[in-house]
Amino acid sequence: MPTSARRLNASRANGALSRGPKTEAGKQKVRLNATKTGAFAKSIILNNESPARLTKLRDEYYQTVQPTNPIERDLVEEMVISKWLSYRAWGLESSSVNYKMDEQKEEVEAKHARLKEHTRTAIAHKDMYDNSSALPQIQRNQVRHQRAFHRALNQLQNLRRNAQMQNAQTNLIPKTDTTSVPEGQTRRPSRRQRILLRLTAPQGTFPHPANVYSVEPDNTL
């Protein structure tokens, strides 16, 4: 058997034994590979856009935010998509203005002997606002994508903030130890414990302290 055929067969055999990445870094890398050819990229990227650039953007957001559940992952995806569409809108605006300046070049230079570059840009903008809705539409899209990005970011921050507050409230609930209270006696909590209990209890459900802290005699053996 030729050497090349043996190498091909050996490579196939080794590939069949693979069970995927073992380390967390490897798993993250494989997850992001789907961006290049998966539904995520196909639904966003235009034919003349770079899948590698979207992969890099998505990777950076996942590494920075590190979502821990499906809801957080969805919010990160929304942020990535909104930012990608913002990049596209920014590029469309500059390309549209450049195209208009090139189109006006001969006419503008014939009217003006001396013309600064920012004046040429202003003329192109004025023409596009007066005679076309393309530039205003692009700029409206920019605002829409920026709002979508910040909305997803705020939702993610609120989600994590609420989780932290719930954990903090759970940790504030005092743990009363009644093992050392004599039979038939009532152990009253400290003033700080009573305040914390009233703050953390649902409204209208806080019972009378005597019903909570009375200790029943323990008759079990």
N, C-alpha and C positions, 0 to 999 in steps of 0.2 A: 504494500500500500504506500503511495507517495507520502512524503513528509507533510505536505499541506493538508492532505485528507486526514492524516492521523491527528494533526493539531485541531482541525475542525471538529472531529469526533470528540476529542478530549474536551474542547471548549463547551460543546453541547452537554457532555456528561457532567461537567462541573456546574454548568448553569442549572441543570435539573436538580442538583443537590442544594441549591441556594434556598434559604428560607426567609430572605429579606434582611433588611438592616437590623442590627441588634442594639446599637447605641441610640440614645435619644437624638444626638446630632444627625445620625444617619436617617432616622425616621423623619425628622424635620425636612431634610434635604429631599427625600423621596416624595414627601407630601407636596412640596413646592414644585416638583417636576411636572405635576398635573397641570400647572398653569400654562405650560408651553403649548400643549395640544388638547387640553381638556375643555369642557364646556365653559368654564370660567373665562378662559382667554378667547375662545371663539365667539362668545357673546359680547365681547367688549372691543377687541382689537380689530382695526381696519387692516386691509390688505397691505397698506404701505406703512404700517406701524410695527414697532419692534416688540416681539413677545419677550425677549430677554429683558427689556427695560421694565415691562410689567412684572415679570418675575422678581426682579431686583426690588421694585417698589413694594410688592406684597411681602417679600421676605423681610425687608426692613421694618414694616409695620408689625408683622408677627413677632419679630425678635424684640421690638420695643414694648409692645402692649402685652404680649404673652397671654392671649385669651385662655380662660380655664374652663369654659363650658360652651355649648352650642349658641347661646344667645350672644355671648361676647364675641364669638367667632363671626356671627352674622353681622354684628356691628362693625367689626374690623373690615369685613368684606365691603360693607357699604362705604366706609371711609376710603378704602383703596380705590373703589370704582369712582367715587366722587372726585377724588384727587386726580385720577387718570383722565376723567372727562374735563376737569379744569385745565390740565396740561394741554389737552387737545384744543380747547376753546382759546387758550392763550396763543397757541401756534396758529390757529385759524385767523385770529385777529391780525397778528403781525404779517402773515402771508397775504392776507387780503389787502392790507394797506400797501405792502410792497408791490403787489400786482397792480394796484391802481396807480401807484407812482410811476411804475414802468410804462403803463398805458398812457399816462399823461405827459410823459417826458418831453416829447417833441413840442406839444402844444404849449406847455408851461414855459419851456425855455424860449419859445418864440415870443412870448408875451413879456418875459422878464429877463432883463440883461444880467442882473445880479440876483441870485436866489440862494438863500441859506437852506440847509437840509431840513431843519425843523419847519420852515415855511412850506417846503414841498410836502412834508408829512401833513401839515394842517390843511393844505389844499385837497389832498387825497381824502382826508377825513370828512371835510365839508361836502365834497362831491358824493361820498358814500352815504352820508346822512341825508342829503337833499334828494338823491336820485335812486337810492336803493335801501332796502330794509335789511340787507345782509349784516352789516356791522352792528346795528342796534340789536338784532337777534342774537348774534354771537355774544355780545356783552350781557344780554339778559341770561343767556345760558351760563355764563361765568358766575353770575350772582346766584343762580339756582343751584349750581354744583357746589359752590362754597357754602350755601345754607345747608344743603344735604350733608356735607362733610361735618360741619359744626353740630348739626342736630344729632348725628350718630355719635360724635365724640361726647356730647353732653349726656346722651342716654347711657353711654358706657360709664362715664364718670359717676352719674347718679346711681347706676346699678351697683357699682363697687362701694360707693359711699353708704348706701342703704344697708348693704351687707355688713360693712364695718360697724354701723350704728347698732344693728341687731346683735352682733357679737359683743359689743360693748355693754348693751343693756343686759344681756345674759350674764356677763361677768359681774355686773353690779348687784345682782340679786343676792342678798346675804344668805349664807347657809347657817341655819340655827341648829345647834347641837343640844338635844333634849335628853341625852343619855344620863347626864349627871343631875337632872332635876328630880327631887324626891317625889314620891307618889302623892297624887292629890293636889300638888301645888302647880301654880301657873308661872311660867317663865316669861317675863315681859322683855321684848327686844329693846335695844338702845334707841335713843332718839334718831340717830343717823340711819339705823336699819329701818325704822318706821317710815322715815322720809323717802328712802330709796324704794321701799315696797310700794308706797303710794304713787310714786312717779312712774314705776314700771308696770303697775297693774292696769288692766283695761278699765276705761271709764265706766263707773256704775257697778263694777264687779268686786271692788275691794271690800272684803268682809270685816266684821268687827274683830279687833285684836284678840278679844277674849275667846272667840271661836277658833282662831288660828293657833294661838300659842298655849292653850290649855293642854296639859299633858294627862292623858288617860293612864290609869294604873296598868301596869304590865303584869298580867297574871299567868303569862306563858312560862313554861319551865325551860 
